[in-house]
Amino acid sequence: MKRFWSLFSQTVTVALAGYFVVATLKPEWLAQRPSVSSAVALLQAPVAAPGTLAPGSLAQAARTAAPAVVSINTSKAVEKNPQSNDPWFRFFFGDRGNEPQGGLGSGVIVSPTGYILTNNHVVEGADAIEVILNDSRRTRAKVIGTDPDTDLAILKIDLDRLPVIVLGNSDGLQVGDQVLAIGNPFGVGQTVTSGIVSALGRNQLGINTFENFIQTDAAINPGNSGGALVDTAGNLLGINTAIYSRSGGSMGIGFAIPVSTAKLVLEGIVKDGQITRGWIGVEPQDLTPELAETFGIKASEGVMITGVLQRGPAAQAGIRPGDVVKKVAGNDVRNVSALLTAVAALPPGKPAQFVLLRKDEQLALDVSPGVRPKPPTQAR
């Protein structure tokens, strides 16, 4: 028995010594290997199917809207300097000014027949316009009509099997809604950025005559102009048109024209070839407490008329400088932007009721709007 215990203790000692040596010099030999049962369980574990969207993914919205967003390349011939043929002029200044100027923007296909919405400043003054689809097809486009007052333009291309975006409801937008901006910034290729609606009804920015912008923090950069602002279903909510920037790049403040405005412009240009808006010939100014006190007006809201065009529609109806417009065709008017929008929506030649405040007296006058004159072309 004593001999047996001695043999057992020696065996255990040798085994422990061997384990210590292996653990010190070759620890990987002792690593636990998966059993057959655990390997089978791993193979049987559920695996995400190809194409499954991650929680919170906006990939479906991008896939839905992106095919209808196009890139727009424009070129404009530079006016030749009358002295460019003079040898001395060429000696001092070289051969310059002969290369055409190029422009870059985006657009959105809104009709199977090839109508494209974009910004007026993207195509303004262009001699040639090329549209590049997301499937790499290229074609020339022609301008059907422009509306500088809203900075919108309608192009037309002739291709078959065109992807068309679905027009959404911009009037139902709320601050905080998720949105995507799709376009071709800096010419790098189609790009999708995401953000939220930061504000609604932005105006008095000095960008367009009629301003009712959707503000978003989705990144918008040069080249995105004319591109799509879409909701999480891929429906068009607006046309990206401008950014606020000190560096030329996105600073989280971008502006888009609501699709409700773009739709009216599209229908007007396609149907009538132009946009016809009402006009009454006045110079308006937002009513301030200082103006109200100066003119002795007991009102806190409205638009003061500071000038009236002689023999214009407003003058013929009896509107005078100092009057405060409170309502137009039953709609409240609280600022100049609201007055311009309300008057522009009036059919020319059809009388509409204006509710005014003149001193302490409230008046109701019928005004027959004229046709709004076309604005002069301005460099943007």
C-alpha positions in Angstrom: 0.0 0.0 0.0 2.8 2.3 0.9 4.4 1.6 -2.4 1.1 2.4 -4.2 0.8 5.8 -2.6 4.3 6.6 -3.4 3.8 5.8 -7.1 0.5 7.8 -7.1 2.1 10.9 -5.6 5.0 10.8 -8.1 2.6 10.5 -11.0 0.5 13.5 -9.7 3.7 15.5 -9.2 5.0 14.8 -12.7 1.5 15.7 -14.2 1.3 19.0 -12.4 4.9 19.8 -13.4 4.0 19.0 -17.0 0.8 21.2 -16.8 2.8 24.1 -15.4 5.4 23.8 -18.2 2.7 23.7 -21.0 0.7 26.5 -19.4 3.8 28.6 -19.3 5.3 27.9 -22.7 2.3 26.8 -24.9 -0.9 28.2 -23.3 -2.7 28.0 -26.7 -2.6 24.2 -26.4 -4.9 24.6 -23.4 -7.4 26.9 -25.1 -11.0 25.6 -25.0 -12.2 24.2 -28.3 -15.9 24.4 -29.1 -17.7 21.1 -28.8 -19.6 19.5 -31.6 -22.9 20.4 -30.1 -21.9 24.1 -29.7 -20.7 24.3 -33.3 -24.0 22.8 -34.5 -25.9 25.4 -32.4 -23.8 28.2 -33.9 -24.7 27.0 -37.4 -28.4 26.9 -36.6 -28.5 30.4 -35.1 -30.7 32.9 -37.0 -29.0 35.0 -39.6 -30.3 38.3 -41.0 -31.6 37.8 -44.5 -29.9 39.7 -47.3 -31.3 43.2 -47.8 -32.9 43.3 -44.3 -33.0 46.9 -43.0 -31.3 47.8 -39.7 -33.6 49.4 -37.1 -34.0 53.1 -38.0 -32.5 52.8 -41.4 -33.6 55.2 -44.1 -32.3 53.1 -46.9 -35.7 52.3 -48.3 -36.5 56.0 -48.7 -33.2 56.6 -50.4 -33.8 53.7 -52.8 -37.3 55.0 -53.6 -36.4 58.6 -54.3 -32.8 58.5 -55.6 -33.4 57.1 -59.1 -35.6 60.2 -59.9 -32.9 62.7 -58.8 -30.6 63.8 -61.7 -27.4 65.8 -62.1 -27.5 68.9 -64.3 -24.4 70.2 -66.1 -24.7 73.6 -67.9 -22.4 75.6 -70.1 -22.5 79.2 -71.2 -20.4 80.8 -73.8 -18.4 83.7 -72.6 -18.8 87.0 -74.4 -15.7 87.6 -76.5 -13.7 90.7 -75.6 -13.7 93.1 -78.6 -10.0 93.6 -78.2 -9.1 89.9 -78.1 -7.8 89.9 -81.6 -5.4 92.8 -80.9 -1.9 91.4 -80.8 -0.9 93.8 -78.0 -3.9 92.8 -75.9 -3.1 89.2 -76.4 0.6 89.8 -75.5 -0.3 91.4 -72.2 -3.4 89.4 -71.2 -3.1 86.2 -73.2 -5.9 84.2 -74.8 -8.5 84.2 -72.1 -12.2 84.3 -72.0 -12.7 81.9 -74.8 -13.5 78.8 -72.7 -17.2 78.3 -71.9 -18.3 78.7 -68.3 -19.7 75.5 -66.6 -22.4 75.1 -64.0 -23.5 72.3 -61.8 -26.8 71.5 -60.1 -29.5 68.8 -59.5 -33.0 68.2 -60.6 -36.0 65.9 -59.9 -38.0 64.0 -62.5 -41.7 64.6 -61.7 -43.4 63.2 -64.8 -43.1 60.0 -67.0 -43.1 62.4 -70.0 -39.8 63.9 -68.9 -40.6 67.1 -66.9 -37.9 68.0 -64.4 -38.1 70.5 -61.5 -34.9 72.4 -60.7 -33.8 75.9 -59.6 -33.9 78.8 -62.0 -30.4 79.9 -60.9 -29.1 76.5 -62.0 -30.1 77.0 -65.7 -30.3 80.7 -65.9 -28.4 82.0 -69.0 -27.2 78.5 -70.0 -26.6 77.8 -73.7 -26.5 74.0 -73.2 -28.0 71.8 -70.5 -27.1 68.2 -70.0 -29.0 65.9 -67.7 -27.3 62.8 -66.2 -29.6 60.1 -64.7 -28.8 57.9 -61.8 -28.5 54.9 -64.2 -25.7 56.9 -66.1 -27.9 57.8 -69.1 -27.1 61.3 -70.5 -29.3 63.5 -72.6 -29.7 67.2 -73.5 -32.6 69.1 -71.9 -34.6 72.1 -73.0 -36.1 74.8 -70.7 -39.9 74.8 -70.8 -40.3 77.8 -68.5 -38.8 79.6 -65.5 -40.2 81.5 -62.5 -37.5 83.8 -61.0 -39.9 84.9 -58.3 -39.7 81.5 -56.7 -36.4 80.5 -58.3 -37.9 77.4 -60.0 -37.5 76.1 -63.6 -39.0 73.3 -65.6 -36.9 71.3 -68.0 -37.9 68.6 -70.4 -36.0 65.5 -71.6 -36.9 62.8 -74.1 -36.1 59.4 -72.8 -38.1 56.3 -72.1 -38.5 54.3 -68.8 -38.0 57.3 -66.7 -38.1 57.0 -62.9 -40.6 59.4 -61.4 -40.7 60.7 -57.8 -44.0 60.8 -55.8 -45.1 64.3 -54.7 -45.6 64.4 -51.0 -47.6 66.8 -48.7 -45.4 69.7 -47.6 -48.3 71.4 -45.9 -48.4 68.5 -43.3 -44.8 68.9 -42.3 -43.9 69.5 -38.7 -40.7 70.7 -37.1 -38.7 67.7 -36.1 -39.8 65.4 -39.0 -37.0 63.4 -40.5 -36.0 64.3 -44.0 -33.4 63.3 -46.6 -31.6 65.7 -49.1 -30.5 64.1 -52.4 -28.3 65.8 -55.0 -24.9 66.0 -56.5 -22.8 68.2 -54.2 -19.5 69.5 -55.6 -20.0 67.1 -58.6 -18.8 64.1 -56.5 -21.8 62.1 -57.5 -25.3 61.5 -56.1 -25.2 61.9 -52.3 -27.9 61.3 -49.7 -27.8 63.2 -46.4 -30.3 63.1 -43.5 -31.6 65.5 -40.9 -34.8 67.0 -39.6 -37.1 69.9 -40.4 -35.6 72.7 -38.4 -38.2 75.4 -39.1 -41.2 76.1 -41.4 -42.3 79.2 -43.3 -38.9 80.9 -43.3 -39.1 84.3 -45.2 -37.5 87.7 -45.4 -34.2 86.1 -46.3 -33.8 88.2 -49.4 -33.3 85.1 -51.7 -36.6 85.1 -53.7 -39.6 87.4 -54.1 -41.9 84.8 -52.7 -40.4 83.0 -49.7 -41.9 80.2 -47.7 -38.9 78.0 -47.1 -38.5 74.7 -45.3 -35.4 74.9 -43.2 -33.4 71.7 -42.6 -30.1 70.6 -41.0 -29.6 67.9 -43.6 -26.3 68.7 -45.3 -26.8 70.8 -48.5 -23.8 72.0 -50.5 -23.1 73.6 -53.8 -24.4 71.3 -56.5 -27.4 70.2 -54.4 -29.4 73.2 -55.8 -32.5 71.8 -57.5 -32.2 68.4 -55.7 -34.9 66.6 -53.7 -35.9 67.0 -50.0 -37.9 63.8 -49.3 -39.6 62.2 -46.3 -39.0 58.8 -44.8 -41.2 57.2 -47.5 -39.2 58.8 -50.3 -41.9 61.3 -51.3 -40.9 64.7 -52.5 -41.3 67.5 -49.9 -39.3 70.3 -51.4 -36.6 71.5 -53.9 -33.3 72.3 -52.2 -32.4 75.8 -53.2 -30.0 77.6 -50.8 -27.8 77.4 -47.7 -26.6 79.8 -45.1 -22.8 79.5 -45.0 -19.8 81.5 -44.2 -17.4 78.9 -45.7 -19.3 77.9 -48.8 -20.1 74.5 -47.3 -22.9 73.1 -45.2 -23.3 74.7 -41.7 -26.5 72.9 -40.9 -28.9 75.6 -42.2 -30.4 74.8 -45.6 -33.6 75.9 -47.3 -36.0 74.1 -49.6 -39.0 75.4 -51.6 -42.1 73.5 -50.5 -43.5 71.0 -53.1 -46.9 72.8 -52.8 -45.3 75.9 -54.4 -43.3 73.8 -56.9 -46.5 72.0 -58.0 -48.3 75.3 -58.7 -45.4 76.6 -60.7 -45.1 73.3 -62.6 -48.8 73.2 -63.5 -48.8 76.9 -64.5 -45.8 76.6 -66.8 -46.8 73.3 -68.4 -50.4 74.4 -68.9 -50.1 78.1 -69.8 -46.4 78.5 -70.5 -46.0 81.0 -67.7 -47.0 81.9 -64.2 -49.7 84.6 -63.9 -49.9 86.3 -60.5 -52.0 89.1 -59.1 -50.6 92.6 -58.5 -52.1 95.8 -57.0 -49.2 98.3 -57.2 -48.4 99.2 -53.6 -45.3 99.6 -51.5 -45.9 97.7 -48.2 -44.1 97.7 -44.9 -44.6 95.6 -41.8 -46.5 97.4 -39.1 -44.3 98.2 -36.1 -45.2 99.9 -32.8 -43.3 103.0 -33.9 -45.2 103.3 -37.2 -48.5 102.7 -35.4 -47.7 105.5 -33.0 -46.5 107.9 -35.7 -49.7 107.4 -37.8 -52.0 107.2 -34.8 -53.1 103.6 -35.7 -54.7 101.4 -33.1 -53.5 98.1 -34.4 -50.7 95.7 -33.6 -50.8 93.5 -36.7 -51.1 94.1 -40.4 -49.2 95.6 -43.3 -48.9 99.4 -43.7 -49.1 100.8 -47.3 -46.4 103.4 -47.5 -46.8 104.1 -51.3 -49.4 103.6 -54.0 -48.7 103.6 -57.7 -50.7 106.2 -59.6 -53.5 104.7 -61.7 -52.5 101.2 -60.4 -55.2 98.7 -59.2 -54.9 99.8 -55.6 -55.1 103.5 -56.4 -58.2 103.0 -58.5 -59.9 101.0 -55.7 -59.3 103.8 -53.2 -56.3 102.5 -51.2 -54.2 105.3 -49.8 -50.7 105.6 -48.2 -51.1 105.1 -44.4 -53.8 102.4 -44.8 -53.2 99.1 -42.9 -54.2 95.9 -44.7 -55.7 93.4 -42.3 -57.3 90.8 -44.7 -57.2 89.9 -48.4 -60.0 87.7 -49.8 -60.8 86.6 -46.3 -57.3 85.6 -45.3 -55.5 87.3 -42.4 -52.4 89.4 -43.4 -49.8 89.8 -40.7 -46.6 90.7 -42.6 -45.4 91.8 -46.0 -44.6 88.2 -47.1 -48.2 87.2 -46.3 -49.6 90.1 -48.3 -47.4 89.4 -51.4 -48.5 85.7 -51.3 -52.2 86.5 -50.9 -52.2 89.1 -53.7 -50.2 86.9 -56.0 -52.8 84.1 -55.6 -55.6 86.4 -56.8 -56.8 86.0 -60.4 -56.0 89.1 -62.4 -59.1 91.1 -63.3 -61.4 89.5 -60.7 -62.3 91.8 -57.8 -61.3 90.7 -54.3 -62.2 92.2 -50.9 -59.5 94.0 -48.9 -60.2 94.8 -45.3 -58.3 98.0 -44.3 -57.8 100.1 -41.2 -57.6 103.8 -41.9 -57.0 105.7 -38.7 -59.7 104.3 -36.4 -62.1 103.3 -39.2 -62.3 99.9 -40.7 -63.0 99.7 -44.5 -63.8 97.0 -47.0 -62.7 97.8 -50.6 -63.0 95.7 -53.7 -59.7 95.6 -55.6 -59.3 94.2 -59.2 -55.7 93.0 -59.4 -53.6 93.4 -62.5 -50.9 91.0 -63.8 -47.7 91.1 -61.8 -44.9 92.5 -64.0 -41.9 90.2 -64.6 -39.0 91.0 -62.4 -35.7 92.2 -63.9 -33.0 89.6 -64.3 -30.6 89.6 -61.4 -27.2 88.0 -61.0 -27.2 85.4 -58.3 
